[in-house]
Structure formats: structure tokens, C-alpha cells
Amino acid sequence: MLRAGVDDCGSGPFKGYACLICSDVGAAELEHTGRELLRRAELARFHGREFNSGCEQELDVYERFARAIRDALERHGQYAAFQLVHGKTHRTVFAEFAGRVADGVLSQFRERAPEFATAKAGALFSLARCLGEIPHHGDTTVAVELDQDQDGDEHAGAAVVGLAGDHGPLLTTASDALVRVANAYKRQLFPAGPAISTLSAGPSASSMLVQAADLLANFGVASVKSRLREGSESGEREAVRARIFESIVPRAPLPASSSLRVTERSELDGTVDDNLRFVLTAFPER
């Protein structure tokens, strides 16, 4: 079985997701290494926005964690992806479309199930695209871990919902319903690769895979900004984040047909003509 951590990212009108997918063995190794690094540095978690690049000890810990992620990618046949799309595309492809699909199959619900489903559907639909690029071995499945958007997501995922069907509603949990919806979407549009088996959402501090995805998400945005600013002065904090990201995911060309730029407020702006999206991926050497 595989395990995946997914987190969202964004800058200006651009939004997207980052994911890290690994085997049980790889996830266990990353968990052990990450927890030990946090313990030694007396940090609660790895988080891109909380990273203090000016602290040498913290910089060393984040660089070591990045190497642990890269080692896992190379040793265990894993996959990392970073993706940004323009806000208009994000709304139609992920936020609005995924939310409509999720809401459409839920015939009855309790507590926060519909809100939970809408919030998490975009991340699962994005992951479905990534899974379509992974070599499929037999009945391999993926257990997905997401960061909770707000307190109560852990309980909302367990809320009882009804999936609409020809013979009446099928009672299940909101998390299981989302898994079914995402797999149906994947089978239609991205049939290759493993299916999703389970979904859990909790505090990022409880999932090293989510923390790794958060690092990819936040530092990936910094990498894009740093590359757009090449030849000009780029903030040291941004450059450090970019270097750490690029130690995990090798540089891939930015879309040639684009008007991407960094504004005075240090946000991405412009357009990307290639479906308004770009993807950076890292596959291990076989």
C-alpha cells in the first residue's frame, strides 16, 4: 500500500496543491527521521510559513528533512508533485467542479459533511491526476492524509452521509463518500495508477507526510518566484526556500507561453497559456 500527503498552496491569483506519495516503508522512515529532527530542534512541526531561515539550527533541520524526503523518493519508488493553476482555472476545475460533484452525490447528511466534502474534494481531484502518472502494480491502493482546514474536520469526516443510488441512499462516512467520488472521477479521466483507499484529515503536526507536502507547497511557490526574479535581487528568505525545494524536486522548465511575474507585493501574477497550469514532478531512478 502507498500513503500520500497533500496540502494546498497559492500566491496572488494562483492556487494549487503539492503531494508526496510513498510506500509504507518510506512513510515510516520519513516519520522516524522527521520526528527525531523535530525533537532535537525542539520544534512542534515542519511548516513552510513558520520556517525561520535566519536561524542556523532551524535551517539545518529543514535541510536535513528535505534530504530525508529526497532519499525516500530515490529509495522507495515514490513521487512528489507541485502544481499551480490560475485562480479562474482552479475554481472551475477543482474548487467549483469538485465541490459540485461531491455535493451532487450526497443525498443526506449530518453535521459538517457537505462543507467538509467541498473543501477536500479539490485536493483529492488534484491527487487523482497525479496518481494517473504512477506505475500501477496489481491491487496497490493509496491512503490519503490531508491537513484539517478547521477544528472539527476529523469528526466531520466521520459524519454519516447518504450516497445517492438507484436503490436508495447508501449510508457511509463523508470521508468514504469522497474517496468513492474521487475514484470515479479518476477512472473516467485518469484510469492508470493506483486507486485511493482511505482519507483522513487531522492536525498537520500529526502527519509527517502532510508536513512534507506543506514544505513542497510553500517552498515550491518560493522557487517559482525566485526563478522569475533571476538576474535581479531576490529576498534571502525566498532564495533559501527555493534552494531547499529544488534539492527535492529537480528544476523543470516554466511554461514558455506565459506572462508570469512577481508583483511589488511579492505575489505571482499573470497567466500561463498551457491550460493555465504547470507541474513539477520527481520520479526516482529505477
C-alpha positions in Angstrom: 0.0 0.0 0.0 1.0 3.6 -0.6 0.5 6.7 1.5 0.0 10.2 0.3 0.2 13.6 2.0 -1.5 16.5 0.2 -1.5 20.3 1.0 -2.7 23.4 -0.8 -0.6 26.4 -1.8 -1.1 29.7 -3.6 0.2 33.2 -4.4 -1.8 36.1 -5.8 -4.4 34.7 -8.3 -2.6 31.3 -8.4 -3.7 28.3 -6.4 -2.7 24.7 -6.3 -1.6 21.6 -4.5 1.5 19.7 -3.6 1.7 16.0 -2.8 4.2 13.4 -1.6 3.3 9.7 -2.3 5.3 6.9 -0.7 5.3 3.3 0.4 4.5 2.3 3.9 8.2 1.7 4.5 9.2 5.0 3.1 6.5 6.8 5.1 7.7 5.1 8.3 11.3 6.1 7.6 10.3 9.7 6.9 8.2 9.7 10.1 11.1 8.4 12.2 13.6 10.8 10.8 11.3 13.8 10.9 10.2 13.2 14.5 13.8 12.9 15.6 14.8 16.1 13.8 11.9 18.0 15.4 12.8 16.6 18.9 16.4 17.7 18.6 15.5 21.2 17.4 12.6 21.4 19.9 10.1 22.3 17.1 6.5 21.3 17.1 6.3 20.7 13.3 7.7 21.5 9.9 5.7 24.3 8.3 6.8 26.5 5.4 5.3 29.7 6.7 6.8 29.2 10.2 10.3 28.4 8.9 12.9 30.9 10.2 15.6 30.8 7.6 17.7 33.2 9.7 18.2 30.7 12.4 21.1 28.4 11.6 19.8 25.5 13.6 16.4 25.7 12.1 17.8 26.0 8.6 19.9 22.9 9.2 16.9 20.9 10.4 14.8 21.8 7.4 17.7 21.0 5.0 18.0 17.6 6.7 14.3 17.0 6.4 14.4 17.9 2.7 17.2 15.3 2.3 15.1 12.7 4.0 12.3 13.4 1.6 14.6 13.2 -1.4 16.2 10.0 0.0 12.7 8.5 0.3 11.9 9.5 -3.3 15.1 7.8 -4.6 14.9 4.6 -2.5 11.3 3.7 -2.4 9.9 4.4 -5.8 7.9 7.4 -4.7 6.5 10.6 -6.3 6.4 14.3 -5.5 4.4 16.9 -7.4 3.9 20.7 -7.1 1.2 22.3 -9.2 -0.2 25.8 -9.5 -3.0 26.9 -11.7 -4.6 30.3 -12.3 -7.4 31.1 -9.9 -10.0 31.0 -12.6 -9.0 27.5 -13.6 -8.7 26.4 -10.0 -12.3 27.4 -9.4 -13.7 25.7 -12.4 -11.5 22.5 -12.4 -11.0 22.0 -8.7 -13.0 24.1 -6.2 -16.3 24.6 -8.0 -16.4 21.4 -10.1 -15.1 19.1 -7.4 -17.5 20.6 -4.9 -20.5 20.3 -7.2 -19.7 16.6 -7.8 -19.2 15.9 -4.1 -22.4 17.7 -3.2 -24.3 16.0 -6.0 -23.7 12.5 -4.7 -24.6 13.3 -1.1 -28.3 12.7 -0.7 -28.5 13.3 3.0 -26.0 14.4 5.6 -25.4 15.5 9.2 -23.1 17.9 10.9 -20.4 19.5 8.6 -20.3 16.8 5.9 -21.2 18.9 2.9 -18.7 21.7 3.8 -16.1 19.1 4.6 -16.7 17.4 1.2 -16.5 20.6 -0.8 -13.3 21.7 1.0 -11.5 18.3 0.5 -12.8 17.4 -3.0 -10.4 19.7 -4.8 -7.3 18.2 -3.1 -8.5 14.6 -4.0 -9.3 15.5 -7.6 -5.8 17.1 -7.9 -4.3 13.9 -6.4 -6.2 11.8 -8.9 -4.4 13.5 -11.7 -1.0 12.7 -10.1 -2.0 9.1 -9.4 -2.6 8.6 -13.1 1.1 9.1 -13.7 2.3 6.4 -11.2 3.0 2.9 -12.4 0.3 0.6 -11.2 1.3 -2.7 -9.6 -1.6 -5.1 -9.0 -4.1 -4.0 -6.4 -1.9 -1.2 -4.9 -4.0 1.5 -3.2 -3.2 4.9 -1.6 -4.2 6.0 1.9 -4.5 9.9 1.7 -3.7 12.3 4.6 -4.8 15.9 4.4 -4.4 18.9 6.8 -7.6 19.9 8.5 -8.8 23.3 7.4 -10.5 24.0 10.7 -11.2 22.3 14.0 -13.8 19.6 13.6 -12.6 18.2 10.3 -11.6 14.9 11.9 -15.2 14.5 13.2 -16.8 15.8 10.0 -15.0 13.1 8.0 -16.7 10.5 10.2 -20.2 12.1 9.8 -22.8 9.7 8.3 -23.9 10.7 4.8 -26.0 9.0 2.1 -24.7 8.3 -1.4 -27.5 8.7 -4.0 -28.2 5.4 -5.9 -30.8 3.6 -7.9 -31.9 1.6 -4.8 -31.9 4.5 -2.4 -29.1 6.1 -0.4 -26.1 4.1 0.7 -25.1 5.2 4.2 -21.4 5.7 4.7 -19.0 8.3 6.1 -18.2 11.7 4.5 -14.6 10.6 4.0 -15.5 7.3 2.4 -18.0 9.1 0.1 -15.3 11.5 -1.0 -13.0 8.5 -1.8 -15.7 6.9 -3.9 -16.3 10.2 -5.8 -12.6 10.8 -6.4 -12.0 7.2 -7.6 -15.0 7.5 -10.0 -13.5 10.8 -11.4 -10.1 9.1 -11.7 -11.5 6.0 -13.5 -13.1 8.3 -16.1 -10.3 10.7 -16.8 -7.0 9.2 -15.4 -7.6 5.5 -15.4 -3.9 4.5 -14.9 -2.3 4.3 -11.5 -3.5 3.1 -8.1 -6.9 3.9 -6.6 -7.5 5.8 -3.3 -8.4 3.6 -0.4 -8.9 5.9 2.6 -9.0 9.6 3.5 -8.1 11.2 6.9 -7.9 14.8 7.9 -6.2 16.0 11.1 -3.7 18.5 12.5 -0.6 18.8 10.3 1.6 18.1 13.4 0.2 14.5 13.5 1.2 13.7 9.9 4.8 13.8 8.6 3.5 13.3 5.1 1.3 16.4 5.3 4.2 18.4 6.7 6.4 17.2 3.8 3.6 18.3 1.4 3.4 21.7 3.2 7.1 22.2 2.7 6.8 21.3 -1.0 3.8 23.7 -1.4 5.2 26.7 0.3 8.8 26.3 -0.9 7.6 25.5 -4.4 5.9 28.9 -4.6 9.2 30.5 -3.4 11.1 28.5 -6.1 8.8 29.9 -8.9 9.2 33.4 -7.6 13.0 33.1 -7.3 13.3 31.8 -10.8 11.2 34.6 -12.2 13.4 37.1 -10.4 16.7 35.6 -11.7 19.1 38.4 -12.6 17.5 40.8 -10.1 17.7 41.0 -6.3 15.7 38.3 -4.6 14.9 38.1 -1.0 17.2 35.9 1.0 14.3 34.1 2.8 12.8 33.3 -0.6 16.1 32.1 -2.1 16.7 29.8 0.8 13.2 28.3 0.5 13.8 27.9 -3.3 17.1 26.1 -2.7 15.5 23.6 -0.3 12.6 22.9 -2.6 15.0 22.3 -5.6 17.0 19.9 -3.5 13.9 17.7 -3.5 12.3 18.3 -6.9 14.7 19.0 -9.8 14.0 22.1 -11.8 11.6 21.8 -14.7 11.1 24.5 -17.4 8.4 27.0 -16.6 5.8 27.3 -19.4 7.3 29.1 -22.4 4.0 30.8 -23.3 3.3 32.7 -20.1 3.3 36.2 -18.6 4.2 35.1 -15.1 5.8 37.8 -13.0 6.3 38.7 -9.3 4.5 41.9 -8.2 5.8 44.5 -5.8 3.9 42.8 -3.0 5.9 39.6 -3.8 2.9 37.8 -5.2 2.6 35.8 -8.5 0.6 37.4 -11.3 0.0 37.0 -15.0 -1.2 33.9 -17.0 0.0 30.5 -18.1 -1.3 29.6 -21.6 -0.7 25.9 -21.3 -4.1 25.1 -19.7 -3.0 27.8 -17.1 -1.1 25.1 -15.2 2.3 23.7 -14.7 3.6 20.7 -12.9 7.0 19.8 -11.4 7.5 16.1 -10.8 10.3 13.9 -9.4 10.5 10.2 -10.2 13.2 8.1 -8.6 15.8 6.3 -10.7 14.9 2.7 -11.2 
